[in-house]
Amino acid sequence: MDLQACYVIIGGGIAGVSCAETLTTLTNESILLISGSDVVKVTRNVNQLTEALTQFDVEDQSASEFESTFPGLAVSTGVTVVTLNPELRELKLSDGRVARYEKGVCLCVGASPKTLDGAESAENLVFTLRDMESVASLIEKLKDARKVAVVGNGGIATELVYTLKGVQDMVWVVRDKHISAAFVDPGAAQFFINSGGLTEAGQKKGATVIKRLTYQSQNGTKKECQGAALGPDWHTKFKVEGPNGDKMPNIHIEYETEVKRIIKRGETGFPAELNNWPVVLELTNKSLIGCDLVVNAIGVLPNCKMFDGVLDMASPEQGSGIKVDKAMRTSADGVFAAGDVIFANWMKEKHWFQMRLWTQARQMGCQAARAMAVPSSVSMFDFSFEMFAHVTKFFGFKVVLLGLYNGQKMNPGDWEALLRVTPGKEFIKLVIANGKVQGAVLIGETELEETCENLILNQLDVSALGDDLLNPDIDIEDYFD
Ligand code: FAD
C-alpha cells in the first residue's frame, strides 16, 4: 500500500531524527519518517556548554521504539527512496510503493565514504568506517592482523589511530604536513604527539564506561543502503583490537602523501619483495606499504545522486550536496534537506562555515522542521549558524573549536595566533585579526569556552591586552566586565 503523510522525512540519522522530533513539538499533523536502516540515531543528554556550544550523546534506538515515543509519528524502515517528484509531491520507494507528502518533505539521506583506487578488487582487505556494521567487520578482520594502514586525516582517522591497538604496526597516511589537519593546526598536532597521546592511548582507553544502548539490525537480509553514520565516541563502544590485545602498535606516519593505488597480492604490479603481505599501498611519494588491511577514512560525499536534475546541486569543487538556504529549503517548493547531504548555500555569517558534523546535522534537522511547520519563522535569526562551534575528543583530550579556529576565510598574512601551551595538559590558540579574536582552539580542560565565544561574537578589541590575553594570572572575564 502506498504511504501518505502531511510531512515526510527521509533518513534515520541525526538530521532526520532531529527533524522528526522537532516537528512533533510544532504540529499535530501526520509525520512519516522513512529510513533505509531499522535503527535510528537519537540525541540524548543534550548539554548546552555555552550559547553556541552543545554537547550530546548519540544513541541507537529501534525504529519501532522511536515511533512509539511520539504520537502522530509513523516510521517506515527497510525501504529506500529512489526518486523524487516535487510537482506531484511524490517519492518512489525501492519496493515499488509511492510515498506522498502534503506540506513538505525533508531529505536527510546523509553521505557515503569516498573510495580509494583499487579498493574494489581488494574488497575484503579495505575497510571504510561509516556505521556500526562496518566497525563490526573491521574488528572481525583485525583478529589476525599484524600491520594496518589508516588512510585519511580527518576526525574518523584521528579517532581510529587513538583507538586501534593490539596490532604490531600501524602506518598512518596523511596528505597534509601534520596529523588531524581538518581540525587542528601543526602546533596542536605536535601537542598531541608530544603529550604522548599517540603512544599512551592504550592505557587511557581501558577505563571508558559504555553507557549507550545499541540495537542490532533486526533485518537479516541484505541492506539496501548503509545505516546512519556513527556518532561521537563510537570507539568507546567497541574493542578495536588486533591479536596482541591492548598493546599499542608502533605508529609510523607518512606525511604529505596520498594513496595512488591499492594492489592485492596476485594482481599485476604487486611488488614481489612484499609477498608476505596480502595487500600493498602504492603512495604518491613512491613508497610501497605492505599490510594486512587498510582502513579508508578519506572523507564523504553527499548521497544526492538520486536528486540530480530535480534539485539544484553544488559542484564537486564547492563540496557537492543539495543546495539549501538558511531555512533548509531546496530549489523545489515544499522540499527541504538537512545534514551531511546538503550544501549551505546562503550568505554565511563571518564566523560560521559548513562542516559535515553531527552538531550541524542536528541544528539543520531542527531548523528544517521549524521552516516546514511554521514557514513564517524562517526569517527569524537562528543562533546555530552565527558561529562555528564544535566539541569533540582527540587522543583523550577535550577539543573545543570556535569560529575561524584555523584562520578559515582569511588570508595567511591577515591574522596571527596567540598560543599558550602546557605540554600534556592544555593547548590554547586564539586566532586574532585587527586586534579582535576570530577563532579559538581549546584543547584540555581550559574553561575558556565561554570567554572565547563572547570575544568572537562581540568582536571586542583586545589589542590593549597584548600577550596578557592568555596570561593565566589574569582573569580575562573580569577584565571585560
Ligand atoms: P547519516 O547519519 O548518514 O544518516 C543518513 C540516513 O539516511 C541513514 O539512516 C540512512 O540509512 C538513510 N538513507 C540513506 N539513503 C537513503 C535513501 N535513499 N532512502 C531512505 N533512507 C536513506 N561528527 C562529529 O561531529 N563528531 C565526530 O566525532 C564524528 N565522528 C564520526 C565518526 C565516523 C566513523 C563517521 C562515519 C562519522 C563521524 N562524524 C562525526 C560525522 C557525523 O556522524 C555525521 O556528520 C552525521 O551523523 C550526519 O548525520 P545525517 O543524519 O546527515 O546522516
Residues whose N, C-alpha, C, O or C-beta is under 5 A from the ligand:
A	BS01	FAD	I10 G11 G12 G13 I14 A15 G16 I34 S35 G36 S37 V79 T80 V81 C108 V109 G110 A111 L129 R130 G155 I156 C225 Q226 G227 A228 A229 L230 G231 P232 D233 A338 G339 D340 V341 R356 L357 W358 T359 A361 T392
